[in-house]
Amino acid sequence: MERVRAGLIGAGGMANAVHYPSLAEFPDVELVALCDLMPDKREKTAGRFGIPKTYGDYREMLDREELDAVWVLMPPHHLFDIVIQCVKRKKHVFIEKPPGVTYDQSRMMALACEQNGVLGMCGFNRRYIPLIRKCRERVDERGGVIQCVSTFYKFHVHGRPYYEGAIDILSCDAVHAVDMLRWMGGEPAHLAAHVARRGNTFDDSFNALVQFESGATGVLLANWCVGARTHSFEMHGMGISCFINPDDRALIFVDGKLDPEVITTQEAAGSDERHNFYGFCAENRHFVDCVRSGSTPSSSLDDATRTMRLVNQIYATPVDGSREHWPGR
Ligand SMILES: NC(=O)c1ccc[n+]([C@@H]2O[C@H](COP(=O)([O-])OP(=O)(O)OC[C@H]3O[C@@H](n4cnc5c(N)ncnc54)[C@H](O)[C@@H]3O)[C@@H](O)[C@H]2O)c1
């Protein structure tokens, strides 16, 4: 494959801010056609990125264009049908997080990819943030993660539910922190969780203690009715501790020394641009490389489904044994 022929569905915020700017930098990707329901959005976006063909109906685009892979950049409740149609037409598919609205949607999309012999990838971009990768390398040099913490906080008091309630906060957005917990610690073996409704009419506080199959310990702390958006990770190994704010810097402490090594997120990425230092460029590069080589993406839809399963487990394993926050309650 000389160049990956890319079809693009969605000309919205994330597409314009981070994904198409990333793809436009790759010499081995050809932006063949773009589809969006909104004529003004698709024409503006096509003009900005020099995309020669535009469509209002994605099925027409899939029927007419020869594409290797399709980026479906859509709110989660609009994903499923489009992804299935792409996969049935044997196109590799990249989607934003979350991978559908539920574990089951994610699993069925992953299964469809497997049955049709195509790759599916979910853009869990935090895994691909260069600063986080650097810290992970340092911890792996010392035998791997033995303890990790994943936090995500937002100020969303008396807020509207996501997409008018089409999806819950943990599955939609705090899922970044859940995915990172799995990425740092591995597969969960046991957990106890505390989910609560504090400042909203829907669940807005999600906390869990996880024992991983490796024996490592993980902690999730996520709350949508606190001070402001803050997002951090801790990765600890034997004699090493990384405290990471992916928007800013990491402090790396080794062997009892109180003076940490400091790496900024921009230094780690070699760029001041958000699509580079926040992992979006790297995740797109990874997907394109996987399409070219036929290898499975790190955050394949199958892998992303395991993150959605952990989301379900957090709801279903309350520390006090109550069933107040079970899905479908
Ligand atoms: N990774 C991150 O940090 C991050 C941050 C924000 C959002 N997201 C995710 O990105 C995804 C996209 O969010 P967004 O804010 O870019 O969305 P958006 O609403 O800005 O854009 C979606 C676009 O899709 C178009 N569209 C909808 N249905 C369509 C259809 N059937 N055919 C063609 N076009 C259609 C809409 O007209 C719109 O232009 C969401 O899943 C969200 O969770 C991820």
The ligand as an SDF file (V2000), in Angstrom:
LIG
                    3D

 44 48  0  0  0  0  0  0  0  0999 V2000
  -10.2830   12.3000   22.9780 N   0  0  0  0  0  0  0  0  0  0  0  0
  -10.7230   13.4140   23.5120 C   0  0  0  0  0  0  0  0  0  0  0  0
  -10.0640   14.0530   24.3180 O   0  0  0  0  0  0  0  0  0  0  0  0
  -12.0860   13.9260   23.1130 C   0  0  0  0  0  0  0  0  0  0  0  0
  -12.4650   15.2290   23.4490 C   0  0  0  0  0  0  0  0  0  0  0  0
  -13.7380   15.6610   23.0390 C   0  0  0  0  0  0  0  0  0  0  0  0
  -14.5850   14.8150   22.3510 C   0  0  0  0  0  0  0  0  0  0  0  0
  -14.1720   13.5400   22.0700 N   0  0  0  0  0  0  0  0  0  0  0  0
  -15.0570   12.6020   21.3200 C   0  0  0  0  0  0  0  0  0  0  0  0
  -15.0580   12.9560   19.9580 O   0  0  0  0  0  0  0  0  0  0  0  0
  -16.2820   12.5370   19.3470 C   0  0  0  0  0  0  0  0  0  0  0  0
  -16.7470   13.6060   18.4060 C   0  0  0  0  0  0  0  0  0  0  0  0
  -17.0140   14.7660   19.1500 O   0  0  0  0  0  0  0  0  0  0  0  0
  -17.0910   16.1940   18.4480 P   0  0  0  0  0  0  0  0  0  0  0  0
  -17.2270   17.1640   19.5630 O   0  0  0  0  0  0  0  0  0  0  0  0
  -15.9880   16.3550   17.4650 O   0  0  0  0  0  0  0  0  0  0  0  0
  -18.4850   16.0650   17.6740 O   0  0  0  0  0  0  0  0  0  0  0  0
  -19.2250   17.1830   16.8500 P   0  0  0  0  0  0  0  0  0  0  0  0
  -20.6620   17.1340   17.2440 O   0  0  0  0  0  0  0  0  0  0  0  0
  -18.5180   18.5030   16.8970 O   0  0  0  0  0  0  0  0  0  0  0  0
  -19.0730   16.6450   15.3470 O   0  0  0  0  0  0  0  0  0  0  0  0
  -19.7800   15.5760   14.8480 C   0  0  0  0  0  0  0  0  0  0  0  0
  -20.0600   15.8500   13.3710 C   0  0  0  0  0  0  0  0  0  0  0  0
  -20.6620   14.6940   12.8190 O   0  0  0  0  0  0  0  0  0  0  0  0
  -21.6770   15.1050   11.9220 C   0  0  0  0  0  0  0  0  0  0  0  0
  -22.6220   13.9870   11.7790 N   0  0  0  0  0  0  0  0  0  0  0  0
  -23.4860   13.4930   12.7030 C   0  0  0  0  0  0  0  0  0  0  0  0
  -24.1380   12.4270   12.1960 N   0  0  0  0  0  0  0  0  0  0  0  0
  -23.6620   12.2460   10.9400 C   0  0  0  0  0  0  0  0  0  0  0  0
  -23.9460   11.3120    9.9150 C   0  0  0  0  0  0  0  0  0  0  0  0
  -24.8390   10.3320   10.0600 N   0  0  0  0  0  0  0  0  0  0  0  0
  -23.2910   11.4220    8.7370 N   0  0  0  0  0  0  0  0  0  0  0  0
  -22.3790   12.4110    8.5490 C   0  0  0  0  0  0  0  0  0  0  0  0
  -22.0650   13.3360    9.4940 N   0  0  0  0  0  0  0  0  0  0  0  0
  -22.7140   13.2420   10.6660 C   0  0  0  0  0  0  0  0  0  0  0  0
  -22.2850   16.3490   12.5560 C   0  0  0  0  0  0  0  0  0  0  0  0
  -22.9470   17.1520   11.5880 O   0  0  0  0  0  0  0  0  0  0  0  0
  -21.0340   17.0210   13.1250 C   0  0  0  0  0  0  0  0  0  0  0  0
  -20.4400   17.9300   12.2120 O   0  0  0  0  0  0  0  0  0  0  0  0
  -17.2200   12.2060   20.5110 C   0  0  0  0  0  0  0  0  0  0  0  0
  -17.3660   10.8070   20.5950 O   0  0  0  0  0  0  0  0  0  0  0  0
  -16.5080   12.6820   21.7510 C   0  0  0  0  0  0  0  0  0  0  0  0
  -16.7170   11.8220   22.8510 O   0  0  0  0  0  0  0  0  0  0  0  0
  -12.9480   13.0930   22.4200 C   0  0  0  0  0  0  0  0  0  0  0  0
  1  2  1  0
  2  3  2  0
  2  4  1  0
  4  5  1  0
  4 44  2  0
  5  6  2  0
  6  7  1  0
  7  8  2  0
  8  9  1  0
  8 44  1  0
  9 10  1  0
  9 42  1  0
 10 11  1  0
 11 12  1  0
 11 40  1  0
 12 13  1  0
 13 14  1  0
 14 15  2  0
 14 16  1  0
 14 17  1  0
 17 18  1  0
 18 19  2  0
 18 20  1  0
 18 21  1  0
 21 22  1  0
 22 23  1  0
 23 24  1  0
 23 38  1  0
 24 25  1  0
 25 26  1  0
 25 36  1  0
 26 27  1  0
 26 35  1  0
 27 28  2  0
 28 29  1  0
 29 30  1  0
 29 35  2  0
 30 31  1  0
 30 32  2  0
 32 33  1  0
 33 34  2  0
 34 35  1  0
 36 37  1  0
 36 38  1  0
 38 39  1  0
 40 41  1  0
 40 42  1  0
 42 43  1  0
M  CHG  2   8   1  16  -1
M  END
$$$$
